[in-house]
C-alpha cells in the first residue's frame, strides 16, 4: 500500500521542474516512507523522464503531466518494485496504491505470452495485464484493493481507476485547465493558484449522515466512484463503470450448502490476503467478524505466530477485553492490547482530522488511530473485519426493516425525541424507502434543526432515496446493497486514513470479490432469523463463529467499537479545548447554533445520545474547518 499524486494541464501550460510534485509527495510521505519516484510526461511530444526526488531539479523537457509516488514496500522489498513503473517498451507508465490478491494467478499466462518479469511485485503483473488486455478487461480481472493511474502513449490517454468497493481512495480536483489526482486531498495544497474552498451545499446531508458519499465538503474535489474509472484525453474526461454491485445477488445459494460455501469463501479470502513480504497481523476487536478473520489467519501461519492488536477501555460497558482474551488464548495468539483514555483522545484529535481530511465520521476513529500507531511497533499489515455487517446484514436495522415498524419502541422513541417535528418525522417514517435511508442516519431531526434552523430533510435524503430505489432484490438484499454503496465507503476511508497515518496497510477479507458475491447470494432468511425466540441478524456468519468459539460468544449482544463520549466530554481536557478553541470558532463561522451546543455541554450528565453525537460532530467539524479552511 502506498500513495500517489499528480496533475495534468489541459491548456498550453507546461511544468518545468519538480518543485511542486516534491511538495505534494512530502505532504503524504506517511503513506510510503520506503521509496519515492517522479516521472514527468510530455503528452504532445510523447516523451517522459524519471526525475530526482531528493532535490529540486528542472525537467529536460517541459511537461504537462506529472506522476509522483510514495512507496510502502509490502511485496518485493527490492528496488525492482519502484514506482511509477514503466513498461519495457516505454509506452505505458503506471502507479498503483493497494494490493491485487490474484495477481500471481496471471503470471504464468503472461510469461507464456512472452512477458519477462523483473520483480515479484503485483504492480508489474498489473502493468503487463494492461499492456496485453487494455483497461476494460484488465480492471475487471483484478481482485483486490487499489487505486490506479496509468498513462498510455499509444492511446494518448490518462486512466484513473478505483477498486470495486472503494477500499482505496482516489481524489480528484477538477479545475478549468487542470486536473489533479491523489491518494490524499491535502496533496493538492502546493498547487499554484489553489486554495481549499468549502462546499456546503450538502451540509444538511452531512448533519444527518456524517458523510456525503464519495464526495467531499470541498469545492471541485470528489472521490472517484468505486467500480469505475476515468479516461482523460485531449482535455475531455469520460467516466466508465466496470463493476455494478446491483448485478450481484442473482444466484441464490442452496440453503443446505450456504454455511459451508460462505465459510469456504471467507477462508479462501483470508488465505489469499496473507501474502506479504513484511510482518502481518490482525485487528482484533473481539467481535464476530474480526475473530473469524483472526481464526483463519492463524490457521495460515505456524501456531502462535499471528499477532493481534486491540483497543480496550477501563469502563467494562465499552470494553470487549474478555472476548479478545478468549480468542487470543484459544488461538495462541501474540495479543497486544492498548487502553485509550480521554487525555489521549483529545491530544490526537486534530492529528486524526488532518489525516482524515473530513470531519471525523465516527468517535471510534481515534481508536483506530491509536490501534494503528501501536500496531506499527509489531506489524506492517493488518487484516480487519470491515464490510461484514454490510454484506451479511450485521446491524440491528436489518432486522427492523423486516418487521412491522409502527408502535414499537424504536418508533415511539423516535416520535418522542422528534416531537417538535412530529409531522416531518411521520412523513419519512411511513415511507419504507425513506425509513430505510434514515436508519443509517446518526443525527435526529431534532438535533439537526437545533444546530441548523434552516435544515431541510429533503436536501439530506433525496439523492439517497433515489439510489436505493434503483436497486434490485427483496428488502434485505436491497438494504445490503444500499449499505455497501452509501454507508461502507466512509468506514473504508476511516480505515485507510487512520492506518496509513502510521504506515500500516489495512486489508479487508470480507470485501474480496468472491466473498462479496457469495455473501449477496445468501438467502435473506439465513441472515435475519429467530435464535432462541429472539430476532437475530448476521445469523449464518454467527453460526460459523459459534462452531469456532461457542454460541455464547457468537450470539452475545453486539457492542461494536463504542466510545464513552459522556465520560470524555466531562473531562477537563475537553472543557478547556471547547471553551478556548471550539466554541469561539463555531460562533465566528456562523453556520451552527452555538447556544444549543453549550446548553447540552453544561448539562452533559443529562445529554441524550443524539445530543452527545451532535457535540462530537460539531467538535470534529470545527477542528476540520480550522485545519483546512482558515
C-alpha positions in Angstrom: 0.0 0.0 0.0 1.3 3.4 -0.9 0.2 6.8 -2.0 0.4 8.7 -5.3 -0.4 12.1 -6.6 -0.1 14.1 -9.9 -1.7 16.6 -12.2 -2.3 17.3 -15.9 -2.7 20.6 -17.6 -5.4 21.0 -20.3 -4.2 24.3 -21.7 -0.8 25.1 -23.1 0.8 25.3 -19.6 3.9 23.2 -19.0 5.7 22.3 -15.8 9.4 23.0 -15.9 10.6 21.4 -12.7 9.9 19.0 -9.8 9.3 21.6 -7.0 5.5 21.3 -6.9 5.3 17.5 -7.1 8.0 17.1 -4.5 5.9 19.2 -2.1 2.8 17.2 -2.9 4.6 14.0 -2.2 6.1 15.3 1.0 2.7 16.1 2.4 1.6 12.4 2.1 5.0 10.8 2.8 3.5 8.9 5.7 1.7 6.7 3.1 5.0 5.5 1.7 8.3 6.1 3.5 10.3 3.4 1.9 10.8 4.9 -1.6 9.6 7.7 -3.9 9.6 8.4 -7.6 8.7 11.1 -10.0 8.0 10.9 -13.8 7.5 13.9 -15.9 5.5 13.3 -19.1 5.1 15.5 -22.2 1.9 14.1 -23.8 2.3 16.1 -27.0 5.9 15.1 -27.7 5.3 11.6 -26.3 8.3 11.8 -24.1 8.9 11.1 -20.4 11.8 11.3 -17.9 12.5 10.0 -14.4 13.2 13.0 -12.2 15.1 13.4 -9.0 13.1 13.1 -5.8 15.9 14.1 -3.4 16.4 17.7 -4.6 14.8 20.4 -6.7 15.6 19.8 -10.4 14.4 21.1 -13.8 12.9 18.8 -16.4 14.9 18.2 -19.6 11.6 18.7 -21.5 8.7 20.9 -20.1 5.8 18.5 -19.3 2.1 18.8 -19.0 1.6 15.6 -16.9 3.4 14.7 -13.7 3.3 11.5 -11.7 4.6 11.2 -8.1 4.7 8.1 -5.9 5.4 7.2 -2.3 6.0 3.5 -1.7 5.3 1.4 1.4 7.0 -1.8 0.5 4.8 -4.9 1.1 5.6 -7.3 -1.8 9.1 -7.3 -3.3 11.0 -5.0 -1.0 13.8 -4.5 -3.6 14.2 -1.5 -5.9 12.6 -3.6 -8.7 9.2 -2.7 -7.2 9.9 1.0 -7.7 7.0 3.2 -9.0 6.0 4.9 -11.2 6.6 1.7 -13.2 7.3 1.9 -16.9 6.6 -0.8 -19.4 9.6 -2.3 -21.2 8.6 -0.6 -24.5 8.3 2.8 -22.7 4.7 3.2 -23.9 2.8 2.8 -20.5 3.5 4.4 -17.2 1.6 3.1 -14.1 1.1 3.9 -10.5 -0.8 1.6 -8.1 -1.8 2.0 -4.5 -3.1 -1.2 -3.0 -2.7 -5.0 -3.3 -4.0 -7.4 -6.0 -4.5 -10.7 -4.3 -5.0 -12.7 -7.5 -2.2 -11.0 -9.5 0.2 -14.0 -9.5 -2.6 -16.3 -10.9 -2.0 -14.5 -14.2 1.8 -14.6 -14.2 2.3 -18.0 -15.9 -0.1 -17.0 -18.7 1.7 -13.7 -19.2 5.1 -15.4 -19.3 3.8 -17.8 -22.0 2.9 -14.7 -24.0 6.5 -13.5 -23.8 6.4 -11.1 -20.9 9.5 -11.0 -18.8 9.3 -10.1 -15.1 12.0 -8.1 -13.3 10.3 -8.1 -9.9 8.0 -10.2 -7.7 5.5 -7.3 -7.2 1.8 -7.4 -8.1 2.2 -3.9 -9.7 4.3 -5.4 -12.5 1.7 -8.1 -13.2 -1.0 -5.3 -13.5 1.3 -3.4 -15.8 1.6 -6.4 -18.1 -2.1 -7.2 -17.9 -2.9 -3.7 -19.0 -0.4 -3.9 -21.9 -1.9 -7.2 -23.0 -5.6 -6.7 -22.5 -6.3 -2.9 -22.2 -8.1 -1.1 -19.5 -11.6 -2.5 -19.6 -10.7 -6.2 -19.5 -7.6 -5.8 -17.2 -9.5 -4.0 -14.5 -12.3 -6.5 -14.5 -9.8 -9.2 -13.8 -8.4 -7.7 -10.6 -9.4 -9.0 -7.2 -8.1 -6.7 -4.6 -8.0 -3.1 -3.3 -6.5 -0.5 -5.5 -6.3 3.0 -7.0 -4.6 3.2 -10.4 -3.1 6.0 -12.5 -2.0 4.9 -16.0 -0.7 6.9 -18.9 -0.8 5.2 -22.3 1.2 6.9 -25.1 -0.4 4.7 -27.7 -3.8 5.9 -26.8 -2.8 9.4 -25.7 -4.9 8.7 -22.6 -4.7 9.1 -18.9 -6.7 6.5 -16.9 -7.7 6.9 -13.2 -9.4 3.9 -11.6 -10.6 2.7 -8.2 -11.5 -0.8 -6.8 -15.0 -2.2 -6.8 -15.9 -1.2 -3.3 -13.9 1.9 -2.6 -11.3 0.4 -0.3 -8.6 2.7 -1.5 -9.1 6.4 -2.1 -8.6 8.3 -5.3 -9.4 12.0 -5.0 -9.7 14.3 -8.0 -9.5 18.1 -8.1 -11.2 19.3 -11.3 -10.5 22.8 -12.4 -10.9 24.6 -15.8 -7.5 24.0 -17.1 -6.1 21.4 -14.7 -6.9 18.0 -13.2 -5.1 16.9 -10.1 -5.4 13.5 -8.5 -4.1 11.8 -5.4 -4.5 9.4 -2.5 -5.0 12.3 -0.2 -6.7 15.6 -0.6 -4.0 17.5 1.3 -1.5 16.7 -1.5 -3.3 19.3 -3.7 -2.3 22.2 -1.3 1.0 23.1 -3.0 -0.6 23.5 -6.5 -0.2 27.1 -7.8 -3.4 29.1 -7.6 -5.2 26.5 -5.5 -6.9 27.1 -2.1 -9.3 24.9 -0.2 -12.8 26.3 -0.5 -15.8 24.9 1.3 -18.8 23.4 -0.5 -21.6 23.5 2.0 -24.4 22.6 -0.5 -24.6 19.1 1.2 -24.4 20.4 4.8 -27.9 19.0 5.6 -26.9 15.6 4.4 -23.7 15.8 6.4 -25.6 16.7 9.6 -27.7 13.6 9.4 -25.2 11.0 8.0 -21.8 12.5 8.8 -20.7 11.9 5.2 -21.6 12.9 1.7 -20.9 9.5 -0.1 -17.7 9.6 -2.2 -17.9 13.4 -2.2 -16.2 16.0 0.0 -17.0 19.3 1.7 -14.5 21.0 -0.6 -15.3 22.7 -3.9 -14.3 20.8 -7.0 -12.9 17.8 -5.1 -14.5 14.3 -5.3 -13.5 10.7 -4.6 -13.6 8.6 -7.8 -16.7 6.3 -7.6 -16.0 2.7 -6.6 -16.1 0.3 -9.5 -15.4 3.0 -12.1 -12.5 4.5 -14.0 -11.9 7.8 -15.8 -10.3 8.2 -19.2 -8.8 11.6 -19.9 -7.9 12.5 -23.5 -7.4 16.0 -25.1 -8.9 17.6 -22.0 -12.1 15.5 -22.2 -13.0 13.5 -19.1 -15.2 10.4 -19.5 -16.4 8.1 -16.7 -16.7 4.4 -17.2 -18.4 1.9 -14.9 -16.7 -1.5 -14.9 -18.5 -3.1 -11.9 -22.1 -2.8 -10.9 -22.9 -4.1 -7.4 -26.6 -4.3 -8.3 -25.9 -7.2 -10.6 -24.9 -9.3 -7.6 -27.3 -11.5 -5.7 -29.0 -13.2 -8.6 -27.7 -16.7 -8.0 -29.2 -17.8 -4.7 -27.1 -20.3 -2.8 -28.8 -23.5 -1.7 -29.7 -23.3 1.9 -28.3 -26.7 2.7 -24.8 -25.7 1.5 -24.9 -22.0 2.3 -22.9 -22.2 5.5 -20.2 -24.3 4.0 -20.0 -22.1 0.9 -19.7 -18.9 3.0 -17.1 -20.4 5.2 -15.1 -21.6 2.2 -15.3 -18.2 0.6 -14.1 -16.4 3.8 -11.3 -18.9 4.4 -10.1 -18.6 0.8 -10.2 -14.8 1.0 -8.2 -14.7 4.2 -5.6 -17.1 2.8 -5.2 -15.0 -0.3 -4.7 -11.9 1.7 -1.9 -13.4 3.9 0.6 -12.8 1.1 3.2 -10.3 2.3 7.0 -9.9 2.5 6.6 -8.0 5.8 5.1 -8.9 9.1 1.3 -9.3 9.1 -1.3 -9.4 11.9 -5.0 -8.9 12.7 -7.1 -6.0 14.1 -9.0 -7.9 16.8 -12.0 -6.3 18.5 -13.3 -9.5 20.0 -16.4 -9.3 17.8 -17.7 -12.0 15.4 -16.1 -10.6 12.2 -12.5 -9.8 13.4 -12.5 -13.1 15.5 -13.2 -15.2 12.4 -10.6 -13.3 10.3 -8.1 -14.0 13.1 -9.1 -17.7 13.2 -8.4 -18.3 9.5 -5.3 -16.1 9.6 -3.9 -18.1 12.5 -4.6 -21.3 10.5 -2.4 -20.0 7.7 0.6 -19.4 9.9 2.6 -21.6 12.2 1.0 -22.0 15.6 1.5 -19.0 17.9 2.9 -16.7 15.1 -0.1 -14.5 14.5 0.0 -11.1 16.3 -3.2 -9.2 17.0 -3.8 -5.6 18.0 -6.7 -4.5 20.1 -8.1 -1.3 21.9 -9.7 -1.6 25.3 -11.3 0.7 27.9 -11.4 0.8 31.6 -15.2 1.0 31.5 -16.4 -2.6 31.0 -19.5 -1.2 29.3 -17.3 -0.3 26.3 -14.6 -3.0 26.5 -14.7 -6.4 24.9 -11.5 -7.4 26.6 -12.8 -10.8 27.8 -13.7 -11.8 24.3 -10.4 -10.6 22.9 -8.7 -12.7 25.6 -10.8 -15.8 24.7 -9.8 -15.6 21.0 -6.1 -14.9 21.9 -5.9 -17.8 24.3 -7.8 -20.3 22.1 -5.7 -19.5 19.0 -2.5 -19.0 20.9 -2.0 -15.5 19.5 0.6 -12.9 20.3 -2.0 -10.4 21.5 -1.3 -6.7 22.1 -3.9 -4.7 23.9 -3.8 -0.9 24.4 -6.0 1.2 26.6 -7.4 4.5 25.4 -8.4 7.4 27.7 -9.8 10.8 27.3 -6.5 12.6 27.5 -5.1 10.7 24.6 -8.3 11.1 22.7 -8.2 14.9 22.7 -4.5 15.1 22.3 -4.5 13.4 18.9 -7.9 14.5 17.7 -6.5 17.3 15.5 -3.8 15.0 14.1 -6.5 12.4 13.2 -8.7 15.1 11.5 -5.7 16.2 9.5 -5.2 12.7 8.2 -8.9 12.1 7.7 -9.3 15.3 5.7 -13.0 15.5 6.7 -14.9 16.0 10.0 -14.4 12.6 11.7 -17.3 10.3 10.9 -17.2 8.1 14.0 -16.0 8.7 17.5 -14.1 5.4 17.4 -11.9 6.7 14.6 -9.5 7.8 17.3 -9.4 4.2 18.5 -8.3 3.0 15.0 -5.7 5.8 15.0 -4.3 4.5 18.3 -4.5 0.9 17.2 -2.5 1.7 14.1 0.0 3.7 16.0 0.7 0.8 18.3 0.5 -1.8 15.6 3.4 -0.2 13.8 5.7 -1.4 16.6 4.8 -5.0 15.7 3.5 -5.4 12.2 3.1 -3.6 8.8 0.0 -5.2 7.5 -3.3 -5.7 9.4 -6.4 -7.7 8.4 -9.7 -6.3 9.7 -13.4 -7.4 9.7 -14.7 -4.3 7.9 -17.5 -5.0 5.4 -19.1 -8.0 7.1 -22.0 -6.1 8.6 -23.0 -4.6 5.3 -22.6 -7.8 3.2 -24.2 -10.1 5.7 -26.9 -7.9 7.5 -25.0 -7.4 10.7 -26.7 -4.3 12.0 -30.0 -4.4 14.1 -31.6 -2.2 11.4 -31.6 -5.1 9.0 -34.0 -6.9 11.5 -36.2 -3.8 11.9 -36.5 -3.5 8.1 -38.4 -6.8 8.0 -40.7 -6.1 11.0 -43.9 -4.1 11.2 -42.5 -0.7 12.1 -45.3 1.1 13.9 -45.9 1.2 17.7 -42.7 -0.4 18.5 -40.1 1.0 20.9 -37.9 2.5 18.2 -40.9 4.2 16.5 -42.3 5.6 19.7 -38.9 6.7 21.0 -38.2 8.5 17.7 -41.5 10.2 17.8 -40.8 11.4 21.4 -37.3 12.7 20.5 -38.6 14.5 17.5 -41.9 15.7 19.0 -41.4 19.3 17.8 -41.1 17.9 14.2 -43.6 15.1 14.5 -45.2 15.6 11.1 -41.8 15.6 9.4 -40.8 12.5 11.3 -44.0 10.7 10.4 -43.7 11.8 6.8 -40.5 9.8 6.3 -41.3 7.0 8.7 -44.4 5.9 6.9 -42.4 5.7 3.6 -40.4 2.4 3.6 -37.6 3.7 1.4 -37.2 6.9 3.3 -37.3 5.0 6.6 -34.6 2.6 5.4 -32.4 5.6 4.3 -32.9 7.2 7.7 -31.9 4.1 9.5 -28.3 4.9 8.6 -28.5 8.5 10.0 -26.6 9.3 13.1 -28.3 12.6 13.9 -32.0 13.1 14.6 -34.3 15.6 13.0 -34.5 17.4 16.4 -30.7 17.9 16.7 -30.3 18.8 13.0 -32.9 21.5 13.4 -31.4 22.7 16.7 -28.0 23.0 15.1 -29.2 24.5 11.8 -32.6 26.1 11.9 -32.9 26.2 8.1 -32.2 22.4 7.9 -34.2 20.7 5.1 -34.8 17.0 5.3 -35.3 16.7 1.5 -31.8 18.2 0.9 -30.4 15.5 3.1 -32.1 12.3 1.9 -33.4 12.8 -1.7 -30.3 11.6 -3.5 -30.0 8.6 -1.2 -33.6 7.6 -1.7 -33.1 7.7 -5.4 -30.0 5.5 -5.1 -32.0 3.0 -3.0 -34.9 2.9 -5.4 -32.6 1.9 -8.3 -31.5 -1.3 -6.6 -32.9 -4.7 -7.4 -33.9 -7.5 -5.0 -36.0 -8.2 -1.9 -36.0 -5.8 1.1 -33.0 -7.4 2.7 -30.9 -7.7 -0.4 -31.6 -4.1 -1.4 -30.7 -2.9 2.0 -27.4 -4.8 2.0 -26.6 -3.3 -1.4 -27.6 0.2 -0.3 -25.3 -0.1 2.8 -22.4 -1.2 0.7 -22.9 1.8 -1.6 -23.6 4.5 0.9 -22.6 3.5 4.5 -19.5 1.5 3.9 -17.4 3.9 1.8 -16.8 6.3 4.7 -15.9 3.5 7.0 -13.3 2.3 4.5 -11.8 5.8 4.3 -11.6 5.8 8.1 -9.6 2.5 7.9 -7.4 3.7 5.1 -6.5 7.2 6.6 -6.0 6.1 10.2 -3.9 3.1 9.3 -1.8 4.9 6.6 -1.2 7.7 9.1 1.2 5.2 10.7 2.4 3.4 7.6 0.1 0.4 8.2 -1.6 -1.4 5.3 -5.2 -2.5 6.3 -6.8 -5.4 4.4 -10.5 -6.3 4.4 -11.1 -10.0 3.6 -14.9 -9.6 3.7 -14.6 -7.4 0.6 -12.9 -9.9 -1.6 -14.7 -10.1 -5.0 -15.8 -13.7 -4.5 -16.6 -13.2 -0.8 -19.0 -10.3 -1.6 -20.6 -12.3 -4.5 -21.1 -15.3 -2.2 -22.5 -13.1 0.6 -25.1 -11.4 -1.6 -26.2 -14.7 -2.9 -27.2 -15.9 0.6 -30.9 -16.1 1.1 -32.2 -13.3 3.4 -33.9 -15.8 5.8 -30.5 -17.3 6.6 -29.2 -13.9 7.8 -32.2 -12.4 9.6 -33.9 -15.2 11.6 -35.0 -16.3 15.0 -32.5 -17.6 17.5 -33.8 -18.9 20.8 -37.0 -16.9 20.3 -35.5 -13.6 19.5 -34.8 -11.8 16.2 -31.1 -12.1 15.2 -29.1 -10.7 12.3 -26.0 -12.0 10.5 -27.1 -15.4 11.6 -25.2 -17.6 9.1 -21.9 -15.9 10.0 -22.7 -16.2 13.7 -23.3 -19.9 13.2 -19.8 -20.2 11.7 -18.4 -18.2 14.6 -20.3 -20.4 17.1 -18.6 -23.5 15.6 -15.2 -22.0 16.4 -15.8 -20.1 19.7 -19.2 -21.2 21.1 -22.7 -20.0 20.9 -22.4 -17.6 23.9 -19.5 -15.9 22.1 -21.2 -15.6 18.7 -24.7 -14.7 19.9 -24.0 -12.1 22.6 -25.4 -8.6 22.1 -23.4 -6.7 19.5 -21.3 -4.0 21.2 -19.4 -2.5 18.2 -16.5 -0.3 18.8 -18.1 2.1 21.3 -16.6 5.2 22.8 -17.6 6.6 26.3 -18.4 10.1 25.0 -20.2 11.3 28.1 -17.2 10.5 30.2 -14.8 12.1 27.7 -16.9 15.2 27.3 -16.9 15.6 31.1 -13.2 15.8 31.2 -11.3 19.0 31.9 -9.3 18.4 28.8 -12.4 18.6 26.6 -13.9 21.6 28.5 -10.7 23.6 28.1 -10.5 22.8 24.4 -14.2 23.6 23.8 -14.1 27.0 25.6 -10.8 28.2 24.2 -10.8 26.9 20.7 -14.1 25.2 19.5 -16.9 27.5 20.8 -15.2 30.7 19.5 -14.7 29.1 16.1 -18.3 27.9 15.8 -19.6 31.4 16.8 -17.3 33.1 14.3 -18.2 30.7 11.4 -21.9 31.3 12.0 -23.1 28.0 10.4 -24.4 26.3 13.5 -26.3 27.4 16.7 -23.7 27.6 19.5 -26.3 28.3 22.3 -27.8 24.8 21.9 -24.5 23.1 22.0 -23.4 25.0 25.1 -26.6 24.1 26.9 -26.0 20.4 26.1 -22.4 20.6 27.3 -23.4 22.4 30.5 -25.8 19.5 31.3 -23.6 16.8 29.9 -24.8 14.3 32.5 -28.3 14.5 31.2 -27.5 14.9 27.5 -29.3 12.4 25.2 -27.3 10.1 22.9 -28.4 12.3 20.0 -27.0 15.3 21.7 -23.7 13.6 22.6 -23.4 12.7 18.9 -24.1 16.2 17.8 -21.4 17.6 20.2 -19.0 15.1 18.7 -19.9 16.1 15.2 -19.5 19.8 15.8 -16.2 19.3 17.6 -14.9 17.4 14.6 -16.4 19.9 12.0 -14.9 22.9 13.7 -11.4 21.4 14.0 -11.6 20.3 10.4 -12.6 23.8 9.3 -9.7 25.4 11.3 -7.2 22.9 9.8 -8.3 23.2 6.2 -10.3 26.4 5.6 -8.9 29.0 8.0 
